[in-house]
C-alpha cells in the first residue's frame, strides 16, 4: 500500500468519484475538490503529495491553481487533466508548472501509472546530491561532473545543468523555457532556441542521439537506456 496523499481536483462529480475510488483502491489516500478555490484550500490545509488537476474548472481554472502553487514556490507535483490536445495548450500547462498531463477521456490505469512515475521522480529530486546512474552515464550533482564509462565529459556549466535537470526527472517532458530556467536561472524571451544548440552539443558529447529525445513542438526528455 502506498499511502501518499493525492488531491483530485475535478468539477465533473461522477468522474471525480471514479478517480477517487480507483486511486484509493491502489493504496493512495485521496481528498477531493470541485473548483479552483476549494483546490487551493485543500492544498494549503492538506499538504498533498501530488495533485491531479483538471484544466477547465468553474471560477479559477486549473492553470490559475497551478500558477498560484508555483508562485508560492511549492514543489507539489501536478498532473494536469485536459480535453485540450493542441500543442500550444500542452506547452502552456507544462510551462505553468505541470509535471505531466493526460488528455481526456482519462484511462484510470494510465492515470495511476503516471501518478507512480511522477511520485518516483519527485522522490528522486529530494536526494539531489546522490549520483544519478543512467546506463554508462553517471551524473554527479555534488561534484558538478558527468562521466561516460568512467571518463569525464567536457561539459560547459550550462550543458551540465541541462543534463542534470533531465537526468533528475527521466521521461519527463521539459519545454525549452523550463530548461533555460533550470540552466540559467532565468528566461530571456527570444533566446529559448539556444537550448537546441546546447542539446545538440550534449548529444555529440554523449555519443548518442537516443538518450535525449525530442518531443516535437514541446521540448525534450531523457529516456534511460533499457538494461
ABEGO torsion letter per residue (X at the ends): XAGBBBBBBBABAAAAAAAAAAAAAAGBBBBBBABAAAAAAAAAAAGBABBBBBABBBEBBAAAAAAAAAAAGBABBBBBBBABABAAAAAAAAAAGBABBBBOBBBAAAAAAAAAAAAAAAAAAABAABBBBBEABBBBAAAGBBBBGGBBBBBBAAAAAAAAAAAABBGBBBBAAAAAAAAAGBBBBGAAAAAAAAAAAAAAAAGBAAABBBBBGAEBBBBBBBX
